[in-house]
């Protein structure tokens, strides 16, 4: 198989991202012809290794950016790296086009950098495109912001950017054009599914060389002491102070913490340790070369991982390869992939509860050496399944699946069925045709009274002001998106909604469909005379339409007697469909209150459809209705009545969405059902 592999950083003598590209390239080339496009930041190391270990199946093409356009200095820190990488992708894609014309690849696979924030353009090649493993949608919990210090504004901005990613056209195109998407954690997998990924699978980004793994755990004396190891870059999100504070709570135990790594937070964290009076219970080792890490792992009894925002953590897998039990936070990549029997996973709730869990975990590891030994054995067993040789074998099988299966021969059609959540309101991802089919089915069954609410931004905001109204909407049989903002949100959740379920269009479409079938219609609502005008207009438009009754109730609450008479009138008419035009939220409340009292198969709330179809009010032109501009047309028509709905409620709707996206407020209601569309497969790795 001819494989084009794309990875910016590539090195056989470094860890993290450079090692990912290198190990994928080397191990995949044992089974396939592999061409690699990479940046030459360690070209010397790669070419030296290939000179010592010739491999005819592996060829490298080094891509650089003209120096005058490159904002990044690879000899310095990471400043300018993001812009550099985006520019590099453009040059790499041009090289990919040239190579494909000459070689004719069967598949293209982008492996590094594995981040949602920089979608690669290689899906444009006329061959199957695979992307991943990808991370980037995981977010630091807001309640732990104190551990970021001066780094929190940057992390907060990152969280905001994550929520805006689905709006980026380049990302949507890359995700929806990928044959398979490999996600390193559930957060990213869900994000990819919402954007429209058709095959999303969980797949660990890290691997481990087989010669890095111990054949069996080292036997260590049980003298009552415990040595823990923490390793990683000293960045705010790595949250070493969580480990330090947890250690400070176990002063009665003989526990020592070794800290390997360097970075911007080192001085601050050393001061934190000094303030906690940890003394000789900790040791800052500085940056430790990768080739010296095995000795460090072998000197420890357990590995402590406290990162608040990470895809996984290569050091975690390396520690498991040395038989170390893992004490970690139970979220993101480590929460997904670390087996429960291989360590202790502490729930990420509040800082106090999480600290208590970490200190209790340290206590367990120190006081129960036999349990610690069994955890280490389970960790080692898992690490043996994650060698680069095994991962390359799994990836090669996945390539074959993509090329031979239905994914390659025929793109899977994205489902538009199901539901999606809008500020705690369950909204059905349906189109007019599907609504009509559902209505006809209910009429045939006649087993109960069913309600349909055509809901827009106005109804969603009303539900935030009135929790009981939110419960009413979530109890409604079908809540359809009568408003382009809801259609756009549905698309962001991965549903293929092409149009809104506009109340007037739904009414007309059903009348057209049902005129020849004899369905009985009743119209309830509107100002005096409106329902009669509507009925006459529809009967002219659809000859044979069977209208069995109309009623325009007074603009005041009905007395109990009047309400009972209304119910009896509707039941005597025996309609198949009761159209309700009282306006939101009044019509949804009315349908909810009368659902169990009426013997009608279907009730449909259609808002202002009565006025528009009877000719009392003008409709916006179709192009305005389908592009989210109807509000401006209606506001100009009735500014005194509608200014609050569109200007105040519209602003609140946007603000509420922003608060929810940034996780500053939870809008879920007990009746809401947030669907899980992600049809992901757990990869064998």
C-alpha positions, 0 to 999 in steps of 0.5 A: 500500500502506498501511504502519504504520511504528514507530520510537521515534527519528526525525530527518532531521538525526541519525545512527544509530537516529533516521536509520534510522526517518526514512530508512525512512519518507521513502523508503518513502513515495515508493512507499506510504502510510506512517503513522509512530508515533514519539517526538517527541524531534526533532519540530521537525526532522521538521516543519521538513523536511516543511514545506520538502518536502511529502509527502502520503504520509507522516504522523506520530503522536507518542507520549509517556509521561506525564511522571510515569511517564517515567524518561528525560530526552531532554535528558540521557544515556541513563539510564532509556532502556530502561525508557522504551522498554518503557513507550513501546511500550505507548502506541504499541501502543494508538495502533496499534490506534486507527489500524488501526481507522480506516485499515486498514493492510495491513502493520505494520513495526517498525524501531527500536529494533532489539533482541531485548531489547525485543520489540514488541507489534505482532504482535497486530494482525490484519495481517502483522507484520515486525520488523527489521532487528534485532540484539542477539544478538552477544556480545563475545568473552570473551578480549578482556575486558581491553579493556572495563576497568570496563565488563566486568561490564556486558558480561558481564551483557549476555552472560548476558541474551542467553542468557536471551532465548529464555526470555522469553515476550514475545520468543518470541511476537513472533518466532514471530508475525512474517511476516519477521524481518530480522537484522543479523548471523548471531548474531542470525539464528541466535538468531531461528531457534532461538526459532522464527522461520519466515522469518529473513533477513540484512538490513543495518540501515544505509543511506546517502543517495545524496548522501552517496556520492562518484561516484568515489574521490578521487585521492590522492598516493602519498607513502608516508604513510597516514591512518586514521580511527576514528569512533564513540561512545567506549564500552568495546565499541568497543575503540579501544585495539586500534587504538592498540596495533596502531598502536604496532607500526608505528612504522617507518611514516608512519601517522596515526590520526584519532579522531572521537567522544566518550564515557565512555572518552575520558580513559581512551583518551587516557591509553592513547595517552599510555602507548603514546607515540604522540605526534603519530601520533594526534589526538583530534578529539572529537565531529564533527557529522554534516554535517562527516563527509564532509570527514573521510572525504575526508581519510583513506586508510582506515577502522579499525573495532575494535568487539568487539560491534556489529550493524554500524556506520553509520560503516563504510558511510559510509566505504565511500561515500567510497571508503575501504578498511575494516580491521576485525575479521572478526565480527558484522555487519561480518564478514557484510556487508563484501565481502572485496575491500573491505578487510582483515578480521582474525579474532577469535581471541586478543588477540595474534593479532588485534593482529598481524592489525591491525598487518599490515593497517595495514602492507598499507594503507601499503605497497601503495597500488595494493591500497588503491586497488582496495579503496576502489573495491570499497568504493564499489561496495558502498556504492552498492548500499546507498543508502536509495532502493535499500533502500526498493525492496527493502523494498517488494518484500518487503512485496509478497511477504509480502502475496501469498505463502504467508507471508501466506495460510498460516503455515508449519508449523515443522518438528520434524525435524532435530537439536539439540545438548545439551551436545555430544550430538546429540539428534533432534527427533522424537516417538513417531509419527516414531520408530515410522515410523523403526523400521518402515522399518528393519525393512522394509529389514533392511540393518543393525542400528540403535540407539535411545537414549531419553535424559534429563538423566541420560544427558547429564550422564553423557556429560560425565563420560565422553567415550567415552560421549558418542561412543557417544551421538553414534554412535547412530542415533536419540537421542530426548528422554526427559525434559522438560528435553530437550524444553524445550531442543528448543523453544528451538532452534525445534523443535515438540516437544509431548511427550517420547519416554517409554520406556514410552510408546514401547514400548506405542505400538509394540506396539499398532501392530505387534501386527497386523503380526506383528513379533517382539519380544525383551526383554533386561534387568531383574531375574530374572523381570521380562522374563517378567512384562513379556511376559505383561502385554503379550500380555494387553494386545495380543492377537497380540503376538509375543514370541520371547524374554526374557532377564534377564542377571546383575548382573555383567560376562558372560564372553566365553563367556556373551556369545557364548551371549547373542548366539547366543540372540538371533540364533536368536530372530530378533527384529525389535525387541530391547528393552533395559532395562539402564538408562543408561549401561549399555544404550547401551554394550551396544547399541554393543558388540553392534550389529555382532554382532547380526542385529537390525534395531532395538535400543531402550534404554528404561531403567526401562520394564521395571519400570514396565510389568511392575508392579514399580514405579509410574509417576508420574501423566501430569500429572507426567510431562508437566510435568517432575516425574517425578523428584520422584515417583521420588525419593520412591519410591527415595531411596537409589538415585536421590538422586545422579541427580536432586539431583547430576546435576540440579544439574550439568546446570543448571550445565553449561548455564549455562557453555555459555550464557555461553561459559565452556566448550565441551562439543562432541564430535567426534561431535556434529553441531550442526544449522543450522536457519535457513532464511534468505534473503540479502536482495538488499541 
